[in-house]
Amino acid sequence: MSFKGKTVFITGASRGIGKAIGLRLAQEGANIVIAAKTAEPHPNLPGTIYTAAQEMEAAGGKALPVVVDIRNESLIQAAIDKTIDTFGGIDILVNNASAINLSGTEEVSMKRYDLMHSINTRGTFLTTKLCIPFLKKGNNPHVLNLSPPLNMEVKWFQNHVAYTMAKYGMSMCILGMHEEFRKDKIAFNALWPRTTIATAAIKNVVGEVLMDMSRKPDIMADAAFHILKQDSSQCTGNFFIDDEVLFEEGLTEKDLEKYAYSPGKELMPDYFI
């Protein structure tokens, strides 16, 4: 198993895309650190770090659930320390945790603005910064941010500039860090979906109708798997799109039909594509 014994630290892995990536790598024998806030069941969001851990161990991996709010440096450091004590190192970091609010400038509250920037941009930067000393010692080390290509077009800013700034901050980490840490052979890449992905965030923020026009998180998990198995000294500084990764692996449009949340429905392109 190509990931057997490797340790993968995933933020926001109790549900959605983060959990799907954890399950995919657990199938390959990886140790998965589920770094997320949900320790108790949420009334509107399925799953906790503990139920996710049970699923990942059932899938064939080892799991370490840790309560982490990536706005809090001490909690991140404690989670990393526990990871090192449990598994001995960190080979892969997946920065998945994110907050979304699509309000315009006049409508968005500064509380929401601060939440998005403290989780998306600052949280990603901070988690990466604290993991780097261990990634330098890792086996084929990778950092993968779930963030979009830097398409600096007005249409991606004009309706929700606060959210765009926060997500692009994650991508700017890739742009800078891939070169900063090239000498250490740590790969830094971003991954973004071609279409909307059927997650609790989509259902709660946009609505059920968009779920039917989305793909399942599995497509992102399979794309992440293919990226993270690449040579870290060669595959770095890329802004990958999920279906393009799978096409490179030989899949066809027909093969991608299995990822549809509601087969036969028209798919909705995601933001920033």
Secondary structure, 3 states (H helix, E strand, C coil): CCCCCCEEEEECCCCHHHHHHHHHHHCCCCEEEEEECCCCCCCCCCCCHHHHHHHHHHCCCEEEEEECCCCCHHHHHHHHHHHHHHHCCCCEEEECCCCCCCCCCCCCCHHHHHHHHHHHHHHHHHHHHHHHHHHCCCCCCEEEECCCCCCCCHHHCCCCHHHHHHHHHHHHHHHHHHHHCHHHCCEEEEEECCECECCHHHHHHCCHHHHCCCECCHHHHHHHHHHHCCCCCCCCCCEEEHHHHHHHCCCCCCHHHHHECCCCCCCCECCCC
